[in-house]
Amino acid sequence: MTMNRPENYQYPLNDAWTTAEIITVSSFYEKIEAANDSSVPTADLLAAYRDFKTIVTAKSEEKQLGRAFEAASGLSIYKTMQAAQTTNKQRFQYRS
């Protein structure tokens, strides 16, 4: 089930990030989308989050990016990751 959200929106990114960091963060955002739209291997989502956290180390920046992502996409990084971290299933799909 695809959620109702804008077809075209920009990921919240930091101008100071390198190209590699932008790719890593964008990949994490894509996994959040996949977890909300269909399903994603839980290990892949958790690994993408760990990679994201190596770039976004400050909790305040993580919250700021999470709010911006949710405003643009309608998807909550916080709620998705909270559920993913407590599942014991191989594949994860977030259901609000």
N, CA, C and O of each residue as an XYZ file, in Angstrom:
384
protein
N       0.841     -1.175      0.000
C       0.000      0.000      0.000
C       0.884      1.234      0.000
O       1.739      1.379      0.873
N       0.698      2.105     -0.940
C       1.445      3.344     -1.005
C       0.678      4.417     -0.257
O      -0.524      4.595     -0.454
N       1.386      5.123      0.596
C       0.747      6.177      1.365
C       0.540      7.395      0.472
O       1.236      7.572     -0.528
N      -0.420      8.229      0.846
C      -0.630      9.476      0.125
C       0.428     10.472      0.557
O       0.411     10.975      1.681
N       1.337     10.743     -0.344
C       2.369     11.740     -0.089
C       2.783     12.325     -1.422
O       2.525     11.739     -2.473
N       3.415     13.463     -1.380
C       3.820     14.086     -2.647
C       4.707     13.151     -3.463
O       5.543     12.435     -2.912
N       4.517     13.166     -4.778
C       5.352     12.321     -5.643
C       6.769     12.857     -5.711
O       7.731     12.090     -5.732
N       6.893     14.161     -5.743
C       8.214     14.780     -5.845
C       8.464     15.655     -4.634
O       7.784     16.660     -4.429
N       9.421     15.274     -3.851
C       9.837     16.100     -2.727
C      11.327     15.905     -2.544
O      11.897     14.903     -2.975
N      11.943     16.869     -1.904
C      13.385     16.807     -1.712
C      13.704     16.264     -0.331
O      13.053     16.598      0.659
N      14.720     15.421     -0.292
C      15.202     14.935      0.990
C      15.899     16.074      1.724
O      16.598     16.871      1.099
N      15.721     16.163      3.029
C      16.470     17.163      3.781
C      17.944     16.748      3.869
O      18.268     15.678      4.386
N      18.817     17.598      3.364
C      20.246     17.311      3.346
C      21.014     18.503      3.904
O      20.489     19.614      3.977
N      22.240     18.263      4.288
C      23.114     19.295      4.830
C      24.111     19.691      3.744
O      24.779     18.832      3.169
N      24.211     20.976      3.465
C      25.123     21.463      2.423
C      26.585     21.116      2.695
O      27.395     21.073      1.770
N      26.918     20.873      3.940
C      28.306     20.585      4.301
C      28.690     19.121      4.064
O      29.870     18.778      4.135
N      27.715     18.257      3.785
C      28.006     16.845      3.581
C      28.731     16.613      2.267
O      28.531     17.336      1.291
N      29.576     15.590      2.261
C      30.252     15.173      1.031
C      29.260     14.402      0.165
O      28.172     14.053      0.624
N      29.628     14.142     -1.066
C      28.782     13.363     -1.968
C      28.511     11.985     -1.377
O      27.382     11.498     -1.435
N      29.530     11.354     -0.813
C      29.360     10.023     -0.214
C      28.381     10.075      0.960
O      27.564      9.170      1.131
N      28.465     11.126      1.759
C      27.543     11.263      2.897
C      26.115     11.485      2.420
O      25.173     10.942      2.997
N      25.952     12.275      1.375
C      24.614     12.513      0.813
C      24.026     11.201      0.291
O      22.840     10.932      0.480
N      24.839     10.401     -0.355
C      24.379      9.103     -0.859
C      23.961      8.202      0.296
O      22.933      7.529      0.216
N      24.745      8.182      1.364
C      24.432      7.352      2.536
C      23.122      7.779      3.181
O      22.279      6.939      3.493
N      22.948      9.078      3.381
C      21.727      9.588      4.009
C      20.525      9.354      3.093
O      19.458      8.958      3.563
N      20.686      9.593      1.803
C      19.599      9.368      0.846
C      19.191      7.899      0.815
O      18.007      7.582      0.703
N      20.163      7.014      0.912
C      19.878      5.576      0.944
C      19.042      5.224      2.178
O      18.127      4.404      2.103
N      19.362      5.845      3.302
C      18.579      5.619      4.521
C      17.143      6.106      4.331
O      16.195      5.407      4.692
N      16.982      7.308      3.763
C      15.635      7.825      3.507
C      14.858      6.879      2.588
O      13.664      6.658      2.793
N      15.527      6.323      1.583
C      14.874      5.382      0.670
C      14.417      4.131      1.414
O      13.354      3.586      1.117
N      15.210      3.674      2.374
C      14.825      2.490      3.164
C      13.608      2.813      4.035
O      12.734      1.965      4.214
N      13.546      4.025      4.574
C      12.373      4.437      5.358
C      11.134      4.420      4.464
O      10.075      3.943      4.873
N      11.268      4.938      3.253
C      10.151      4.912      2.300
C       9.728      3.479      2.005
O       8.538      3.165      2.008
N      10.698      2.613      1.752
C      10.399      1.212      1.433
C       9.703      0.514      2.596
O       8.775     -0.269      2.391
N      10.151      0.799      3.810
C       9.550      0.175      4.990
C       8.102      0.628      5.182
O       7.290     -0.108      5.744
N       7.784      1.808      4.726
C       6.421      2.327      4.845
C       5.548      1.927      3.664
O       4.338      1.770      3.822
N       6.137      1.760      2.486
C       5.369      1.432      1.281
C       5.139     -0.055      1.101
O       4.042     -0.474      0.733
N       6.158     -0.854      1.355
C       6.029     -2.302      1.189
C       6.746     -2.967      2.346
O       6.224     -2.999      3.461
N       7.921     -3.492      2.103
C       8.726     -4.045      3.195
C      10.182     -4.007      2.778
O      10.517     -3.851      1.604
N      11.035     -4.153      3.776
C      12.474     -4.083      3.570
C      13.117     -5.092      4.524
O      12.597     -5.312      5.618
N      14.227     -5.703      4.135
C      14.908     -6.572      5.100
C      15.275     -5.762      6.347
O      15.901     -4.707      6.250
N      14.888     -6.258      7.491
C      15.119     -5.536      8.751
C      16.595     -5.218      8.936
O      16.940     -4.110      9.344
N      17.470     -6.172      8.641
C      18.906     -5.958      8.814
C      19.408     -4.820      7.935
O      20.283     -4.058      8.347
N      18.859     -4.698      6.722
C      19.259     -3.614      5.815
C      18.841     -2.253      6.362
O      19.607     -1.292      6.298
N      17.632     -2.174      6.896
C      17.146     -0.916      7.466
C      17.976     -0.517      8.681
O      18.349      0.647      8.824
N      18.266     -1.473      9.551
C      19.056     -1.174     10.741
C      20.490     -0.780     10.374
O      21.070      0.102     11.005
N      21.058     -1.430      9.361
C      22.412     -1.077      8.903
C      22.419      0.320      8.294
O      23.357      1.086      8.519
N      21.388      0.663      7.527
C      21.302      1.997      6.932
C      21.175      3.055      8.029
O      21.726      4.148      7.904
N      20.456      2.736      9.092
C      20.326      3.671     10.214
C      21.669      3.857     10.916
O      22.027      4.978     11.278
N      22.406      2.778     11.110
C      23.748      2.889     11.725
C      24.652      3.773     10.873
O      25.379      4.615     11.401
N      24.608      3.583      9.559
C      25.399      4.415      8.651
C      24.959      5.876      8.730
O      25.794      6.780      8.762
N      23.657      6.102      8.761
C      23.098      7.450      8.899
C      23.621      8.109     10.176
O      23.983      9.285     10.171
N      23.658      7.345     11.266
C      24.104      7.880     12.561
C      25.596      8.203     12.578
O      26.033      8.993     13.415
N      26.392      7.619     11.682
C      27.808      7.991     11.623
C      27.972      9.377     10.999
O      28.986     10.039     11.218
N      26.991      9.811     10.234
C      27.024     11.129      9.595
C      26.276     12.154     10.444
O      26.748     13.273     10.648
N      25.118     11.759     10.928
C      24.285     12.628     11.753
C      24.473     12.169     13.200
O      23.689     11.372     13.715
N      25.508     12.677     13.841
C      25.855     12.201     15.184
C      25.087     12.928     16.284
O      24.856     12.354     17.349
N      24.688     14.172     16.053
C      23.977     14.945     17.073
C      22.489     14.599     17.063
O      21.845     14.598     16.014
N      21.956     14.307     18.245
C      20.538     13.974     18.371
C      19.669     15.127     17.879
O      18.622     14.899     17.272
N      20.097     16.368     18.139
C      19.314     17.532     17.704
C      19.244     17.603     16.177
O      18.197     17.936     15.622
N      20.344     17.295     15.500
C      20.331     17.305     14.037
C      19.467     16.164     13.506
O      18.750     16.332     12.520
N      19.533     15.010     14.157
C      18.702     13.879     13.744
C      17.218     14.237     13.859
O      16.428     13.929     12.966
N      16.848     14.889     14.962
C      15.449     15.295     15.149
C      15.039     16.336     14.110
O      13.935     16.276     13.568
N      15.920     17.280     13.837
C      15.632     18.327     12.855
C      15.419     17.720     11.467
O      14.462     18.066     10.775
N      16.318     16.809     11.062
C      16.181     16.149      9.764
C      14.921     15.278      9.734
O      14.220     15.220      8.723
N      14.646     14.610     10.842
C      13.451     13.768     10.927
C      12.170     14.576     10.755
O      11.246     14.150     10.062
N      12.122     15.750     11.394
C      10.944     16.611     11.252
C      10.813     17.118      9.817
O       9.711     17.158      9.269
N      11.933     17.503      9.212
C      11.907     17.996      7.828
C      11.488     16.882      6.873
O      10.717     17.120      5.943
N      11.991     15.662      7.097
C      11.626     14.522      6.252
C      10.136     14.222      6.395
O       9.456     13.963      5.402
N       9.633     14.256      7.618
C       8.218     13.974      7.842
C       7.339     15.061      7.221
O       6.283     14.759      6.667
N       7.767     16.317      7.310
C       6.996     17.411      6.708
C       6.935     17.256      5.187
O       5.908     17.546      4.572
N       8.023     16.804      4.591
C       8.077     16.658      3.129
C       7.375     15.398      2.650
O       6.691     15.416      1.626
N       7.543     14.301      3.388
C       7.071     13.003      2.894
C       5.838     12.462      3.616
O       5.112     11.628      3.075
N       5.607     12.935      4.826
C       4.528     12.370      5.630
C       4.943     11.119      6.379
O       4.108     10.484      7.024
N       6.234     10.744      6.309
C       6.739      9.529      6.954
C       7.583      9.896      8.169
O       8.380     10.833      8.118
N       7.408      9.166      9.247
C       8.159      9.424     10.473
C       9.352      8.478     10.591
O       9.192      7.265     10.724
N      10.548      9.059     10.540
C      11.761      8.260     10.754
C      11.728      7.685     12.163
O      12.009      6.503     12.360
N      11.388      8.512     13.139
C      11.389      8.088     14.539
C      10.471      6.888     14.761
O      10.898      5.881     15.326
N       9.222      6.984     14.326
C       8.268      5.889     14.552
C       8.659      4.637     13.782
O       8.529      3.522     14.286
N       9.140      4.829     12.555
C       9.561      3.677     11.746
C      10.720      2.953     12.404
O      10.705      1.728     12.522
N      11.724      3.706     12.834
C      12.903      3.079     13.440
C      12.583      2.486     14.808
O      13.125      1.441     15.169
N      11.726      3.129     15.561
C      11.327      2.597     16.862
C      10.705      1.205     16.690
O      11.011      0.282     17.445
N       9.832      1.070     15.692
C       9.196     -0.219     15.429
C      10.197     -1.229     14.876
O      10.166     -2.401     15.251
N      11.084     -0.783     13.988
C      12.065     -1.691     13.375
C      13.024     -2.251     14.410
O      13.431     -3.409     14.314
N      13.387     -1.451     15.390
C      14.348     -1.894     16.394
C      13.753     -2.891     17.378
O      14.490     -3.552     18.110
N      12.426     -3.008     17.405
C      11.801     -3.944     18.334
C      11.278     -5.210     17.654
O      10.805     -6.122     18.333
N      11.356     -5.277     16.324
C      10.835     -6.453     15.630
C      11.859     -7.583     15.652
O      13.064     -7.352     15.752
N      11.357     -8.793     15.557
C      12.244     -9.946     15.435
C      12.046    -10.634     14.086
O      12.499    -11.759     13.879
N      11.361     -9.942     13.171
C      11.105    -10.499     11.844
C      12.244    -10.159     10.895
O      12.919     -9.143     11.059
N      12.452    -11.021      9.895
C      13.507    -10.818      8.901
C      13.198     -9.641      7.984
O      14.096     -8.903      7.579
N      11.905     -9.473      7.660
C      11.482     -8.345      6.818
C      10.597     -7.458      7.680
O       9.858     -7.927      8.545
N      10.697     -6.166      7.416
C       9.968     -5.207      8.231
C       9.110     -4.316      7.357
O       9.550     -3.839      6.310
N       7.879     -4.096      7.796
C       6.992     -3.116      7.181
C       6.346     -2.333      8.297
O       5.735     -2.900      9.202
N       6.489     -0.998      8.224
C       5.891     -0.152      9.243
C       4.438      0.093      8.908
O       4.097      0.464      7.784
N       3.590     -0.116      9.890
C       2.157      0.152      9.744
C       1.770      1.105     10.855
O       1.868      0.783     12.039
N       1.328      2.286     10.451
C       0.965      3.290     11.456
C      -0.400      3.035     12.040
O      -0.854      3.790     12.900
